[in-house]
Structure formats: structure tokens, C-alpha cells
Amino acid sequence: MDLATFANHQSTPAPPLLEKLARATWQRTRHGRLMTDVQTGRVIAMISKLMQPTTILELGTFTGYGTLCLLEGLGPEGTLHTVESNDELFSLQDEFWQQAEGGHRIQRHHADALAFLHQWKVPLNGTVDLVYVDADKQNVNAQLDALLPLLSERGCLLFDNTWWNGTLYSRENGTGGSAAKADAMRRLNERLLSDTALQTVTVPTGDGLSVVRKA
Ligand SMILES: C[S@@+](CC[C@H](N)C(=O)[O-])C[C@H]1O[C@@H](n2cnc3c(N)ncnc32)[C@H](O)[C@@H]1O
């Protein structure tokens, strides 16, 4: 048994609706591997439950697996904004969000992630408690710049894929677009460590999850 499987066995299982969504994602989309993995999902759900955020923001919804994990901790009267550019995914998201407790508090935005951040700069300024950054990786540094002013005092950023398919710790880049994304993730990791205004811990789950707060 590998370490990830062992860690999964040592964790409270994901709710049945999430297991159903994971199966539907693999059966009904061509890109199941894009979905947040089970263990990362449990970690972000736990962080959300501990924080009880009033405003959550997710960049990159895909089929809504991470959305439902984050929703588990959304505080009373809270709103979960999630941003996705591909509207072909919306019917699958709706099907599962309608079955989720509190699913009506998910506000979906059909937009480019960075454009959304610029557009919503004023209404969200200083209010966002928890952000899950999981959209277009090549723009992740511009997204960080745009996200910092949106964070509330207790605001927390979660960056998925900070190992970029393992290439960042094995020091071998992928090719083509993937190399550009690896570069962006490498620059992000360097920024998170060198910026003394931020405090970061990278959790060895999935493809690397970096948890960031204001120092
Ligand atoms: C890795 S998947 C997200 C996985 C999801 N967070 C989950 O929990 O399963 C990345 C998603 O970002 C979307 N995406 C890619 N580029 C985007 C952009 N510029 N703006 C918004 N969404 C984007 C993709 O369509 C895809 O659904």
C-alpha cells in the first residue's frame, strides 16, 4: 500500500455524495484526472470546517468536487463563489449541488478567473476568508496579486498542484504548455517562501497543497 492510500485509510471517508460525484466525473467527462483527489478534498474540507468561513472563493470549478468539500465548512449565511470558464460542466455541477445541503449558497460565475478577480475587486475587497486556487496555472502569480487585497484578516489561500505533477521536486520539467505551467508554479512557490508578509505550509497530499496566510 502506498503512503497516499494509507493516509486515505486513516481518514474519515468523504461523504457518499462526493463518492457519487467522483464516479460521475470519471464516467461523464474526458478529464477525470483534473478533479481534486480524495485526500486533498478531505484536507480542504477540514480547513473549511475549522475556519467556518463566511465568504469562500474557488477558482476553477471543474465538476464541483472541491466546491462541495469547501461547502462542508461554510458558515451560516455564508456564500461560496466559484469561477469556471467552461460552461459545458454546468449541468453536471447543478445535478450534484442540488442534492447537497446548502447547495443553494453556491454562486457560480461563468468567467475567466483573472478577469473575475479584477471585476469583483470592489465587492469582495477585504472579505474573503478562504480561497481555493485551482484554475489556469500559467496565471497563478497574477491571481495571487489580485487575491491578496481580497483577503479578510483571517484570510487563507489554498493552492493546489504546487508540486506540478511532481516535476518541481524531481527538477524535471514537462514539455510545451506544461513546462510554462511548471515555471509559473515554481515562481509561485518561490514567492510564497520569500514574501515575509506571508506564512506558508505545503501539505504532501495529492499534487502538493500549499496553505497560505498573512504572517
Ligand atoms: C484542475 S480543474 C479544477 C478542479 C476542481 N477545483 C475540483 O475540485 O475538482 C481546473 C478547472 O479550471 C478551469 N479553467 C481553466 N482555465 C480557466 C480560466 N482561465 N478561468 C476559469 N476557469 C478556468 C478548467 O475548465 C477546469 O474545469
The ligand as a Gaussian input file, in Angstrom:
#p B3LYP/6-31G(d) Opt

LIG

0 1
 C       -7.911000      21.317000     -12.130000
 S       -9.517000      21.728000     -12.678000
 C      -10.334000      22.245000     -11.200000
 C      -10.674000      21.091000     -10.292000
 C      -11.699000      21.452000      -9.245000
 N      -11.259000      22.537000      -8.402000
 C      -12.048000      20.257000      -8.398000
 O      -12.102000      20.392000      -7.176000
 O      -12.262000      19.166000      -8.952000
 C       -9.279000      23.272000     -13.485000
 C      -10.568000      23.925000     -13.972000
 O      -10.254000      25.275000     -14.275000
 C      -10.974000      25.641000     -15.434000
 N      -10.252000      26.740000     -16.060000
 C       -9.145000      26.675000     -16.848000
 N       -8.764000      27.896000     -17.197000
 C       -9.613000      28.759000     -16.602000
 C       -9.728000      30.177000     -16.578000
 N       -8.859000      30.940000     -17.212000
 N      -10.720000      30.729000     -15.853000
 C      -11.619000      29.951000     -15.185000
 N      -11.555000      28.604000     -15.170000
 C      -10.575000      28.019000     -15.867000
 C      -10.987000      24.380000     -16.292000
 O      -12.042000      24.421000     -17.236000
 C      -11.152000      23.297000     -15.230000
 O      -12.501000      22.986000     -15.037000

